[in-house]
Amino acid sequence: MNTLISTGLVLAAAEMDPRLFDLDFQLLHDASLSIIAIISLFFIASYLLFNPVRNLLQNRQNKIRDELDNAAQDMADARELKAQYDAKLKEIDKEAESILSEARKKALANESKIIADAKEEAARIIERANAEAELEKKKAADEVKREMVVLASLMAGKVVNAAIDTTVQDSLIEDTLKEMGDSTWLS
């Protein structure tokens, strides 16, 4: 059978005229079937391969665009937050400065009050010391007066023992008073 086909082909080839492009019904039929097959393959490939790839690329492009938009929005939000934080930091710095200046004023006022209280206390202590010194001075003067009275009574006792007359007694008291001095009695 192979030999029949090959002899049939040799005969058919001999019968044909050598033309470059032979348009016959079979060629047109094969060409139209090939075009239909290619178009149908293109549509099938487009449906099965190209459309999913296009969809994938479109989805990826949309995702990237969304991420870029989100990044730009986040950047704008970050700038706004940074501006708010900078403003708050400046406000906090001002507030801290005002608190420190108020604390300094209070410290100076407390210092002045403490100094005034210390001066008042020192004045009271000095006044008390002066009063105590005055009391001690009076006590000493009273003590001297008591001693003089004791001495005078001792002398009076001696005078009485000696039975001296009053003129002698008066002279002894005057001599004793002169020895002690007038300033003792005055102080």
GUPA-496767 format. One record per residue (C-alpha): residue number from 1; residue in three letters; x, y, z. Coordinates in nm, 4 decimals. Layout:
N
i / aa / east / north / up
NUM / ALA / X / Y / Z
...
This chain:
187
i / aa / east / north / up
1 / MET / 0.0000 / 0.0000 / 0.0000
2 / ASN / 0.2831 / 0.2257 / 0.0642
3 / THR / 0.4042 / 0.1617 / -0.2805
4 / LEU / 0.0681 / 0.2568 / -0.4242
5 / ILE / 0.0627 / 0.5835 / -0.2428
6 / SER / 0.4136 / 0.6664 / -0.3443
7 / THR / 0.3411 / 0.5801 / -0.7119
8 / GLY / 0.0208 / 0.7843 / -0.6938
9 / LEU / 0.2144 / 1.0771 / -0.5656
10 / VAL / 0.4739 / 1.0428 / -0.8366
11 / LEU / 0.1999 / 1.0350 / -1.1034
12 / ALA / 0.0172 / 1.3291 / -0.9470
13 / ALA / 0.3397 / 1.5230 / -0.9350
14 / ALA / 0.4082 / 1.4464 / -1.2994
15 / GLU / 0.0645 / 1.5569 / -1.4069
16 / MET / 0.0934 / 1.8899 / -1.2329
17 / ASP / 0.2378 / 2.1810 / -1.3988
18 / PRO / 0.5178 / 2.3397 / -1.2180
19 / ARG / 0.3504 / 2.6527 / -1.0820
20 / LEU / 0.4746 / 2.8623 / -0.7969
21 / PHE / 0.1477 / 2.9214 / -0.6230
22 / ASP / -0.1333 / 2.6871 / -0.7086
23 / LEU / -0.4748 / 2.8058 / -0.5788
24 / ASP / -0.7099 / 2.5226 / -0.5691
25 / PHE / -1.0021 / 2.4372 / -0.3473
26 / GLN / -0.7988 / 2.2143 / -0.1154
27 / LEU / -0.5428 / 2.4871 / -0.0526
28 / LEU / -0.8144 / 2.7417 / 0.0210
29 / HIS / -0.9880 / 2.4927 / 0.2440
30 / ASP / -0.6660 / 2.4121 / 0.4344
31 / ALA / -0.5756 / 2.7803 / 0.4610
32 / SER / -0.9191 / 2.8754 / 0.5949
33 / LEU / -0.9091 / 2.5849 / 0.8424
34 / SER / -0.5624 / 2.6936 / 0.9545
35 / ILE / -0.6792 / 3.0554 / 1.0007
36 / ILE / -0.9880 / 2.9380 / 1.1933
37 / ALA / -0.7687 / 2.7085 / 1.4055
38 / ILE / -0.5200 / 2.9897 / 1.4744
39 / ILE / -0.7972 / 3.2362 / 1.5659
40 / SER / -0.9725 / 2.9798 / 1.7838
41 / LEU / -0.6375 / 2.8924 / 1.9478
42 / PHE / -0.5755 / 3.2648 / 1.9998
43 / PHE / -0.9162 / 3.3090 / 2.1670
44 / ILE / -0.8739 / 2.9945 / 2.3738
45 / ALA / -0.5209 / 3.0969 / 2.4739
46 / SER / -0.6458 / 3.4485 / 2.5385
47 / TYR / -0.9244 / 3.3171 / 2.7569
48 / LEU / -0.7140 / 3.0572 / 2.9364
49 / LEU / -0.3733 / 3.2301 / 2.9473
50 / PHE / -0.3749 / 3.5942 / 2.8461
51 / ASN / -0.6803 / 3.7076 / 3.0434
52 / PRO / -0.5599 / 3.5572 / 3.3752
53 / VAL / -0.2167 / 3.7085 / 3.3166
54 / ARG / -0.3758 / 4.0440 / 3.2320
55 / ASN / -0.5955 / 4.0195 / 3.5390
56 / LEU / -0.2966 / 3.9260 / 3.7517
57 / LEU / -0.0954 / 4.2188 / 3.6145
58 / GLN / -0.3921 / 4.4549 / 3.6591
59 / ASN / -0.4433 / 4.3355 / 4.0166
60 / ARG / -0.0766 / 4.3775 / 4.0884
61 / GLN / -0.0784 / 4.7242 / 3.9322
62 / ASN / -0.3842 / 4.8186 / 4.1421
63 / LYS / -0.2213 / 4.6799 / 4.4552
64 / ILE / 0.0991 / 4.8751 / 4.3906
65 / ARG / -0.1023 / 5.1910 / 4.3203
66 / ASP / -0.2982 / 5.1397 / 4.6451
67 / GLU / 0.0217 / 5.0802 / 4.8404
68 / LEU / 0.1758 / 5.3959 / 4.6924
69 / ASP / -0.1396 / 5.5914 / 4.7789
70 / ASN / -0.1358 / 5.4477 / 5.1318
71 / ALA / 0.2336 / 5.5285 / 5.1661
72 / ALA / 0.1726 / 5.8851 / 5.0500
73 / GLN / -0.1198 / 5.9154 / 5.2949
74 / ASP / 0.0911 / 5.7675 / 5.5752
75 / MET / 0.3718 / 6.0097 / 5.4898
76 / ALA / 0.1290 / 6.3023 / 5.5039
77 / ASP / -0.0107 / 6.1736 / 5.8346
78 / ALA / 0.3418 / 6.1322 / 5.9695
79 / ARG / 0.4300 / 6.4892 / 5.8699
80 / GLU / 0.1138 / 6.6146 / 6.0379
81 / LEU / 0.1874 / 6.4141 / 6.3537
82 / LYS / 0.5456 / 6.5388 / 6.3537
83 / ALA / 0.4219 / 6.8969 / 6.3278
84 / GLN / 0.1803 / 6.8323 / 6.6161
85 / TYR / 0.4536 / 6.6753 / 6.8272
86 / ASP / 0.6902 / 6.9618 / 6.7509
87 / ALA / 0.4203 / 7.2090 / 6.8540
88 / LYS / 0.3536 / 7.0088 / 7.1711
89 / LEU / 0.7252 / 6.9942 / 7.2498
90 / LYS / 0.7517 / 7.3708 / 7.2114
91 / GLU / 0.4458 / 7.4128 / 7.4324
92 / ILE / 0.5913 / 7.1739 / 7.6892
93 / ASP / 0.9217 / 7.3632 / 7.6813
94 / LYS / 0.7362 / 7.6897 / 7.7407
95 / GLU / 0.5338 / 7.5330 / 8.0193
96 / ALA / 0.8470 / 7.3857 / 8.1788
97 / GLU / 1.0165 / 7.7254 / 8.1580
98 / SER / 0.7173 / 7.8942 / 8.3198
99 / ILE / 0.7077 / 7.6284 / 8.5932
100 / LEU / 1.0795 / 7.6745 / 8.6549
101 / SER / 1.0483 / 8.0537 / 8.6658
102 / GLU / 0.7533 / 8.0234 / 8.9058
103 / ALA / 0.9542 / 7.7813 / 9.1197
104 / ARG / 1.2442 / 8.0289 / 9.1207
105 / LYS / 1.0086 / 8.3080 / 9.2289
106 / LYS / 0.8691 / 8.0882 / 9.5054
107 / ALA / 1.2203 / 7.9921 / 9.6118
108 / LEU / 1.3233 / 8.3592 / 9.6271
109 / ALA / 1.0082 / 8.4428 / 9.8228
110 / ASN / 1.0758 / 8.1523 / 10.0605
111 / GLU / 1.4365 / 8.2631 / 10.0920
112 / SER / 1.3261 / 8.6161 / 10.1782
113 / LYS / 1.0724 / 8.4818 / 10.4265
114 / ILE / 1.3288 / 8.2519 / 10.5860
115 / ILE / 1.5782 / 8.5383 / 10.6123
116 / ALA / 1.3122 / 8.7672 / 10.7633
117 / ASP / 1.2088 / 8.4944 / 11.0085
118 / ALA / 1.5731 / 8.4340 / 11.0991
119 / LYS / 1.6268 / 8.8074 / 11.1580
120 / GLU / 1.3149 / 8.8221 / 11.3742
121 / GLU / 1.4303 / 8.5189 / 11.5694
122 / ALA / 1.7772 / 8.6703 / 11.6097
123 / ALA / 1.6204 / 8.9959 / 11.7323
124 / ARG / 1.4064 / 8.8010 / 11.9835
125 / ILE / 1.7112 / 8.6055 / 12.0990
126 / ILE / 1.9117 / 8.9273 / 12.1409
127 / GLU / 1.6209 / 9.0915 / 12.3231
128 / ARG / 1.5845 / 8.7869 / 12.5486
129 / ALA / 1.9594 / 8.7841 / 12.6100
130 / ASN / 1.9513 / 9.1551 / 12.6946
131 / ALA / 1.6564 / 9.0982 / 12.9300
132 / GLU / 1.8382 / 8.8074 / 13.0933
133 / ALA / 2.1535 / 9.0181 / 13.1242
134 / GLU / 1.9478 / 9.2959 / 13.2840
135 / LEU / 1.7942 / 9.0433 / 13.5249
136 / GLU / 2.1369 / 8.9058 / 13.6082
137 / LYS / 2.2606 / 9.2598 / 13.6649
138 / LYS / 1.9673 / 9.3278 / 13.8988
139 / LYS / 2.0287 / 8.9970 / 14.0779
140 / ALA / 2.3937 / 9.0860 / 14.1210
141 / ALA / 2.3000 / 9.4310 / 14.2551
142 / ASP / 2.0493 / 9.2736 / 14.4933
143 / GLU / 2.3141 / 9.0239 / 14.6015
144 / VAL / 2.5592 / 9.3055 / 14.6693
145 / LYS / 2.2920 / 9.4887 / 14.8687
146 / ARG / 2.2240 / 9.1735 / 15.0723
147 / GLU / 2.5937 / 9.1324 / 15.1370
148 / MET / 2.6111 / 9.4933 / 15.2525
149 / VAL / 2.3156 / 9.4423 / 15.4830
150 / VAL / 2.4815 / 9.1294 / 15.6223
151 / LEU / 2.8075 / 9.3180 / 15.6714
152 / ALA / 2.6244 / 9.6074 / 15.8300
153 / SER / 2.4439 / 9.3738 / 16.0684
154 / LEU / 2.7720 / 9.2027 / 16.1574
155 / MET / 2.9250 / 9.5383 / 16.2284
156 / ALA / 2.6239 / 9.6439 / 16.4256
157 / GLY / 2.6559 / 9.3264 / 16.6254
158 / LYS / 3.0214 / 9.4031 / 16.6972
159 / VAL / 2.9343 / 9.7564 / 16.7918
160 / VAL / 2.6673 / 9.6385 / 17.0287
161 / ASN / 2.9098 / 9.3900 / 17.1772
162 / ALA / 3.1654 / 9.6552 / 17.2277
163 / ALA / 2.9069 / 9.8846 / 17.3858
164 / ILE / 3.0052 / 10.1767 / 17.1908
165 / ASP / 2.8050 / 10.4834 / 17.1922
166 / THR / 2.5901 / 10.5980 / 16.9025
167 / THR / 2.8378 / 10.8482 / 16.7681
168 / VAL / 3.0924 / 10.5744 / 16.7194
169 / GLN / 2.8266 / 10.3515 / 16.5560
170 / ASP / 2.7271 / 10.6242 / 16.3117
171 / SER / 3.0874 / 10.6862 / 16.2179
172 / LEU / 3.1443 / 10.3116 / 16.1574
173 / ILE / 2.8362 / 10.2844 / 15.9307
174 / GLU / 2.9439 / 10.5909 / 15.7383
175 / ASP / 3.2972 / 10.4551 / 15.6962
176 / THR / 3.1587 / 10.1232 / 15.5737
177 / LEU / 2.9314 / 10.2965 / 15.3273
178 / LYS / 3.2187 / 10.5078 / 15.2008
179 / GLU / 3.4284 / 10.1961 / 15.1478
180 / MET / 3.1550 / 10.0274 / 14.9486
181 / GLY / 3.0911 / 10.3375 / 14.7485
182 / ASP / 2.7826 / 10.5205 / 14.6348
183 / SER / 2.7798 / 10.3507 / 14.2939
184 / THR / 2.7002 / 10.0138 / 14.4522
185 / TRP / 2.3837 / 10.1496 / 14.6043
186 / LEU / 2.2808 / 10.3295 / 14.2857
187 / SER / 2.3157 / 10.0375 / 14.0469
